[in-house]
Amino acid sequence: MPEKIILRAADGHALTALNSTPEGACLGGIVVLHAVFGLTSHIGDICDKWAALGFRAIAPALFDRLGKDIIHPYGRDGAEAGAYTYRQLLRENILSDIQACHDDLLPFGHIAISGFCTGGSWAWTAAAHLSFSAQVAFYGSHIHERLSEQPLCPTQLHYGSADHVVPKEERDRIIAAHPSVEVYNYDGVGHAFMNPEQEFFDANSATIAWTRAAVFIENSFKVLKRGPSTAY
């Protein structure tokens, strides 16, 4: 179970974050960004899963800028409320909070970033503007609207083929604009297929996606350890 910690962004903002630390040797760090519902127990579970693989994981409560402990219920109404909450946040504030997590992980080696839904979109943006070693985004809901942003690190994306938020034509645009990015589509599953707390959860696809993500980040870190990093 992750612990709650307090981090301080460059502008002085104190934000809550979930933190999971591996029991043995640490392979590096990973920043995990939440979906429109906020810092739910699902995100805490994801942090624990990364820690079980040997990574220290931090998930910031990005909604803290607007109020403490903002979590929206699952479902259409909660998704709409969460999307509205995300829209109230300034881009520079989100990146500042992500940077605070990054800086806290610096002593642990290479750092990756990951996110779900809108959090996946902000992982994409952060990977294009901040210094991360790898990125994995799950069903990033706005990446197709940010095609001018170029990730500065190896990047892997995961989508359900029946995702109603990011339909096939939008996923195809991502692939066309960024051919070096790994993009996986999972047949017959929808948005949020990684989350067992939501209706579109698909255990088989979630297991495959998780395995791919873990191997991708581990291999990305290994490549960097073998030599100087290069622009992606």
C-alpha positions in Angstrom: 0.0 0.0 0.0 1.5 3.4 -1.0 2.2 6.1 1.6 1.1 9.7 1.2 4.0 12.2 0.9 4.1 15.9 0.4 6.3 17.4 -2.3 6.9 21.0 -3.1 6.9 22.4 -6.6 9.2 25.2 -7.8 6.5 27.8 -7.3 6.1 26.8 -3.6 2.9 24.7 -4.1 2.7 21.7 -1.7 1.2 18.8 -3.4 0.1 15.4 -2.1 1.5 12.3 -3.8 1.3 8.6 -3.4 4.7 6.9 -3.0 5.6 3.2 -3.3 9.1 2.1 -2.6 10.6 -1.3 -3.6 11.8 -3.6 -0.8 15.1 -4.5 -2.5 17.4 -2.8 -4.9 15.8 0.1 -6.9 16.0 -0.1 -10.7 14.9 3.5 -11.1 11.8 5.7 -10.7 8.5 6.3 -12.4 6.0 9.1 -12.2 2.4 7.9 -12.6 -0.3 10.4 -13.7 -4.0 9.9 -12.8 -7.0 10.0 -15.0 -9.9 12.5 -14.8 -11.2 10.8 -11.6 -8.2 11.9 -9.6 -5.8 10.0 -7.3 -8.0 6.9 -6.9 -7.1 3.6 -5.3 -6.4 2.2 -8.8 -3.5 4.6 -9.2 -2.2 3.6 -5.8 -2.3 -0.1 -6.9 -0.4 0.8 -10.0 2.3 2.4 -7.9 2.5 -0.7 -5.8 2.8 -2.9 -8.9 5.8 -0.8 -10.1 7.4 -1.1 -6.7 7.0 -4.8 -6.8 9.0 -4.8 -10.0 11.8 -2.8 -8.4 10.8 0.8 -9.3 10.1 3.6 -6.9 6.8 5.1 -8.0 5.3 8.5 -7.3 1.8 9.6 -8.3 1.0 13.3 -7.8 -2.4 14.6 -6.9 -2.6 17.1 -9.7 -6.0 18.3 -8.6 -4.4 19.6 -5.3 -4.0 22.9 -7.1 -7.8 23.4 -6.8 -8.4 21.7 -3.5 -7.3 18.7 -1.4 -8.5 15.2 -1.9 -10.6 15.9 -5.1 -11.7 12.5 -6.4 -14.6 12.1 -8.8 -16.8 9.0 -9.0 -16.5 6.6 -11.9 -19.2 7.0 -14.6 -20.2 9.6 -17.1 -21.0 12.4 -14.6 -17.7 11.8 -12.8 -15.7 11.8 -16.1 -17.3 15.1 -17.1 -16.6 16.6 -13.7 -13.0 15.4 -13.8 -12.5 16.7 -17.3 -13.7 20.1 -16.2 -11.4 19.9 -13.2 -8.4 19.1 -15.4 -9.3 22.1 -17.7 -9.0 24.5 -14.7 -5.3 23.6 -14.3 -2.7 25.6 -16.0 -0.2 23.8 -18.2 2.8 25.3 -16.3 1.4 24.2 -13.0 0.9 20.6 -14.1 4.4 20.4 -15.6 5.8 22.0 -12.4 4.1 19.3 -10.2 5.4 16.6 -12.5 8.9 18.1 -12.3 8.7 18.0 -8.5 8.0 14.3 -8.6 10.9 13.8 -11.1 13.3 15.7 -8.9 12.3 13.6 -5.8 13.2 10.5 -7.8 16.6 11.7 -9.1 18.6 9.8 -6.5 17.2 6.5 -7.7 18.6 6.6 -11.2 16.7 6.8 -14.5 13.1 8.0 -14.4 10.1 7.1 -16.6 6.7 8.7 -16.8 3.4 7.0 -17.3 -0.3 8.0 -17.2 -3.9 7.0 -17.8 -6.5 8.8 -19.9 -5.9 12.5 -19.5 -2.9 11.6 -17.3 -1.6 9.7 -20.3 -1.9 12.9 -22.4 0.1 14.9 -19.8 2.7 12.1 -19.7 3.1 12.7 -23.5 3.5 16.4 -23.0 5.9 16.0 -20.1 8.0 13.6 -22.1 8.2 16.3 -24.8 9.4 19.0 -22.4 11.0 17.5 -19.4 13.9 15.0 -19.0 12.5 11.5 -18.8 14.2 8.3 -19.9 11.1 6.5 -21.1 7.3 7.0 -21.4 4.4 4.6 -21.3 0.9 6.0 -21.7 -2.4 4.1 -21.4 -5.3 5.3 -23.6 -4.0 8.9 -23.6 -7.2 10.8 -24.4 -5.7 14.0 -26.0 -2.4 12.8 -27.6 -4.0 13.0 -31.0 -4.5 16.7 -30.4 -0.8 17.2 -29.4 0.9 15.7 -32.5 3.3 18.7 -32.8 4.8 17.6 -29.5 7.8 15.2 -29.9 8.7 12.9 -27.0 12.3 13.2 -26.1 12.5 9.6 -24.9 11.4 6.1 -26.1 7.6 6.0 -25.9 5.0 3.2 -25.9 1.2 3.8 -26.1 -1.7 1.4 -25.4 -5.2 1.7 -26.7 -8.3 -0.5 -26.9 -9.5 -1.0 -30.4 -13.1 -0.1 -29.3 -12.0 3.1 -27.4 -14.8 5.6 -27.8 -12.6 8.5 -26.5 -9.8 7.9 -29.1 -11.3 6.2 -32.1 -9.3 4.4 -34.8 -8.9 7.4 -37.1 -7.3 9.4 -34.3 -5.0 6.5 -33.3 -3.9 6.2 -36.9 -3.0 9.9 -36.9 -0.7 9.4 -33.9 1.0 6.5 -35.7 1.4 8.5 -38.9 2.8 11.5 -37.1 5.1 9.5 -34.8 6.2 6.3 -36.6 9.0 5.6 -34.0 6.5 5.4 -31.2 5.3 1.9 -30.2 1.5 1.8 -30.4 -0.5 -1.3 -29.3 -4.2 -1.8 -29.9 -6.1 -4.5 -28.0 -9.0 -6.1 -30.0 -12.5 -5.6 -28.8 -11.7 -3.6 -25.6 -12.6 0.0 -24.8 -11.2 2.9 -22.8 -9.9 2.3 -19.3 -9.3 -1.4 -19.9 -6.5 -1.4 -17.4 -8.7 -0.4 -14.4 -10.5 -3.2 -12.6 -12.7 -0.6 -10.9 -14.3 0.4 -14.2 -16.7 -1.3 -16.5 -14.4 -1.6 -19.5 -11.7 -3.6 -17.6 -10.3 -6.5 -19.6 -8.1 -8.7 -17.5 -6.3 -10.4 -20.4 -5.5 -7.2 -22.3 -4.5 -5.5 -19.0 -2.0 -8.3 -18.3 -0.5 -8.1 -21.8 -0.3 -4.3 -21.7 1.3 -4.4 -18.2 3.9 -6.9 -19.3 4.8 -4.9 -22.4 5.1 -1.7 -20.4 7.3 -3.3 -17.7 9.7 -4.8 -20.3 9.8 -1.6 -22.3 10.8 0.5 -19.3 13.3 -2.0 -18.1 14.9 -2.3 -21.5 14.9 1.5 -22.0 16.8 1.9 -18.7 19.3 -0.9 -19.6 20.1 0.8 -22.9 20.9 4.1 -21.1 23.1 2.3 -18.6 25.2 0.9 -21.5 26.1 4.3 -22.9 25.4 8.0 -23.0 21.9 9.0 -23.7 20.9 10.3 -27.1 17.9 12.3 -28.4 14.9 10.1 -29.2 
